[in-house]
Amino acid sequence: MVQSFKKIGFVVLLTIFGALSVNAQTSTMWKIDKAHTSVNFSINHFFSSVTGKFTNSEGEINFDPNNLTGSKVIFTISVNSVNTDDKKRDKHLQSADFFDAKTYPNMTFKSTKIVKKSEKEYSVFGKLTIKSVTKDIVLPMKITGEMEHPMMKGTLILGVLIDTTLDRTDFGVGTGDWAATMVVGDEVRIHIPLELNRMK
């Protein structure tokens, strides 16, 4: 009888560890198509809006709606790649007044979990680090489409859109006189359309 209970317990443990192993498996990896992906932002300057983008970014996206436990998003943006179509302003943004690119060359986001909201909408929980500040944020992620690539046999395309806002003052972006929001607003609007692909 004791041996039977031991065997049953062993089988139960194997089942539990097997289930945990399946859940821990990394989900499908997607490659970011940089030619069709952009990291854009806009912020108020007095009564107008200044737009810009970061032209150098790297990311790792593992996403499977049927395995959200194993899904993750990691993104790194080079601060020196900021481009607002004004070189003088770009250099100022890279200075210690704002991003201090010399000390903090990158911004990073690492997801902690992904939650499904609807058929095409997800909430990506994670930690965003800008300069020396790391904060928990939630990025709304929308699936804009999925299809087979018409020009690349055996390849799938996934469209993803991230639209959100951040408060620059939460991360110390803007110091001294620039910490005030009279000239440069505090709310930064973020718009990131991504095109991802993978082999079927």
C-alpha positions as CSV (number, residue, x, y, z in Angstrom):
1,M,0.0,0.0,0.0
2,V,2.8,2.4,0.9
3,Q,4.6,1.6,-2.4
4,S,1.4,2.3,-4.3
5,F,1.0,5.7,-2.7
6,K,4.6,6.5,-3.5
7,K,4.0,5.6,-7.1
8,I,0.9,7.7,-7.3
9,G,2.7,10.7,-5.7
10,F,5.6,10.3,-8.2
11,V,3.1,10.3,-11.1
12,V,1.4,13.4,-9.8
13,L,4.7,15.2,-9.4
14,L,5.7,14.3,-12.9
15,T,2.4,15.7,-14.2
16,I,2.8,18.9,-12.3
17,F,6.4,19.5,-13.5
18,G,5.4,18.6,-17.0
19,A,2.6,21.2,-17.0
20,L,5.0,23.8,-15.6
21,S,7.6,22.9,-18.2
22,V,5.0,23.5,-21.0
23,N,3.9,26.8,-19.6
24,A,7.5,27.9,-19.2
25,Q,8.4,27.2,-22.8
26,T,9.1,30.3,-24.8
27,S,6.4,31.1,-27.4
28,T,6.9,31.9,-31.1
29,M,9.7,34.3,-31.9
30,W,9.0,37.0,-34.4
31,K,11.6,39.0,-36.2
32,I,11.2,42.8,-36.4
33,D,11.2,44.2,-39.9
34,K,13.1,47.4,-39.3
35,A,12.3,48.8,-42.7
36,H,8.6,48.8,-41.8
37,T,8.8,49.6,-38.1
38,S,9.2,53.1,-36.5
39,V,9.4,54.5,-33.0
40,N,7.6,57.9,-33.1
41,F,6.7,60.5,-30.5
42,S,5.2,63.9,-30.2
43,I,5.1,66.5,-27.5
44,N,3.7,70.0,-27.1
45,H,5.9,73.1,-27.4
46,F,3.8,76.0,-26.2
47,F,0.7,75.6,-28.4
48,S,2.2,73.5,-31.2
49,S,3.3,69.9,-31.4
50,V,6.8,68.8,-32.1
51,T,7.2,65.3,-33.6
52,G,10.2,63.0,-33.8
53,K,11.4,59.5,-33.9
54,F,14.2,57.2,-32.8
55,T,15.9,55.6,-35.8
56,N,17.9,53.0,-34.0
57,S,16.2,50.3,-32.0
58,E,16.5,46.6,-31.3
59,G,13.8,44.2,-30.0
60,E,13.0,40.6,-29.2
61,I,9.4,39.6,-29.5
62,N,8.1,36.2,-28.6
63,F,4.3,36.2,-29.0
64,D,1.7,33.5,-29.2
65,P,-1.9,34.2,-28.2
66,N,-2.2,30.6,-27.1
67,N,0.9,30.8,-24.9
68,L,0.9,34.2,-23.2
69,T,2.9,32.8,-20.3
70,G,5.8,32.1,-22.6
71,S,5.4,35.4,-24.5
72,K,7.7,38.3,-23.9
73,V,8.7,41.7,-25.3
74,I,12.2,43.2,-24.9
75,F,13.0,46.5,-26.6
76,T,16.0,48.8,-26.6
77,I,16.2,52.3,-28.1
78,S,19.3,54.3,-28.7
79,V,18.9,57.8,-27.4
80,N,21.5,59.1,-29.8
81,S,19.2,58.2,-32.7
82,V,16.6,60.8,-31.8
83,N,15.5,62.8,-34.9
84,T,13.2,65.8,-34.9
85,D,14.4,67.2,-38.2
86,D,16.4,69.8,-36.3
87,K,20.0,69.0,-35.5
88,K,20.4,71.7,-32.9
89,R,17.3,70.4,-31.0
90,D,18.4,66.8,-31.4
91,K,21.7,67.6,-29.7
92,H,19.9,69.4,-27.0
93,L,17.7,66.4,-26.4
94,Q,20.8,64.2,-26.1
95,S,22.4,66.6,-23.6
96,A,22.2,66.4,-19.8
97,D,19.2,68.8,-19.9
98,F,17.1,65.9,-21.2
99,F,18.2,62.3,-21.9
100,D,21.9,62.7,-21.0
101,A,22.8,60.2,-23.8
102,K,26.5,60.1,-22.8
103,T,25.6,58.6,-19.4
104,Y,22.5,56.8,-20.4
105,P,22.8,55.7,-24.0
106,N,19.7,53.5,-24.1
107,M,16.1,53.3,-23.0
108,T,14.8,49.7,-22.3
109,F,11.5,48.0,-21.9
110,K,11.2,44.4,-20.6
111,S,7.8,42.8,-20.2
112,T,6.8,40.9,-17.1
113,K,3.5,39.5,-18.4
114,I,1.0,39.9,-21.3
115,V,-2.7,39.8,-20.7
116,K,-5.4,39.4,-23.4
117,K,-8.1,42.1,-23.4
118,S,-10.0,41.1,-26.6
119,E,-9.4,39.2,-29.8
120,K,-7.0,41.8,-31.1
121,E,-5.9,43.8,-28.0
122,Y,-3.4,42.9,-25.3
123,S,-1.9,44.7,-22.3
124,V,1.9,44.3,-22.0
125,F,3.0,44.8,-18.4
126,G,6.7,45.6,-17.9
127,K,9.5,47.8,-16.7
128,L,10.6,50.8,-18.6
129,T,14.0,52.3,-17.8
130,I,14.9,55.8,-19.0
131,K,18.0,57.4,-17.6
132,S,18.4,56.1,-14.0
133,V,14.6,55.6,-13.4
134,T,12.8,52.3,-13.8
135,K,9.0,52.3,-13.6
136,D,6.3,49.7,-14.1
137,I,4.1,50.6,-17.0
138,V,1.4,48.9,-19.2
139,L,1.7,49.2,-23.0
140,P,-1.5,48.7,-25.0
141,M,-0.7,46.3,-27.9
142,K,-3.1,46.0,-30.8
143,I,-2.8,43.3,-33.5
144,T,-3.5,45.1,-36.8
145,G,-3.3,42.1,-39.0
146,E,-1.8,38.7,-39.8
147,M,-1.3,37.0,-43.2
148,E,1.1,35.0,-45.3
149,H,3.7,37.1,-47.0
150,P,2.7,37.4,-50.7
151,M,6.3,37.8,-51.9
152,M,8.1,35.5,-49.4
153,K,7.0,31.9,-49.5
154,G,6.5,30.2,-46.2
155,T,6.7,33.5,-44.2
156,L,4.0,35.0,-42.0
157,I,3.5,38.7,-41.3
158,L,2.1,40.1,-38.1
159,G,1.2,43.8,-37.7
160,V,1.4,45.3,-34.2
161,L,0.6,48.8,-33.0
162,I,1.5,50.4,-29.7
163,D,-0.2,53.8,-28.9
164,T,0.3,55.3,-25.4
165,T,1.5,58.3,-23.5
166,L,4.2,58.8,-20.9
167,D,5.0,61.6,-18.5
168,R,8.6,62.7,-19.2
169,T,8.9,64.2,-15.7
170,D,8.4,60.7,-14.2
171,F,11.8,59.7,-15.7
172,G,13.7,63.0,-15.1
173,V,13.7,63.9,-18.8
174,G,14.0,67.6,-18.6
175,T,16.1,69.1,-15.7
176,G,16.6,72.6,-14.4
177,D,14.5,75.1,-16.3
178,W,13.4,72.3,-18.6
179,A,11.7,70.4,-15.8
180,A,8.9,73.0,-15.9
181,T,6.1,72.2,-18.3
182,M,5.3,75.7,-19.5
183,V,7.4,75.6,-22.6
184,V,7.7,71.8,-23.2
185,G,4.7,69.7,-22.1
186,D,5.0,66.8,-19.8
187,E,2.9,64.3,-21.8
188,V,4.7,62.5,-24.6
189,R,2.6,60.7,-27.1
190,I,4.1,57.4,-28.3
191,H,3.2,55.7,-31.6
192,I,5.0,52.5,-32.6
193,P,3.8,50.5,-35.6
194,L,5.7,47.3,-36.0
195,E,5.8,44.8,-38.8
196,L,7.0,41.3,-37.6
197,N,7.6,38.2,-39.6
198,R,8.6,34.5,-39.1
199,M,8.7,31.3,-40.9
200,K,5.6,29.2,-40.9
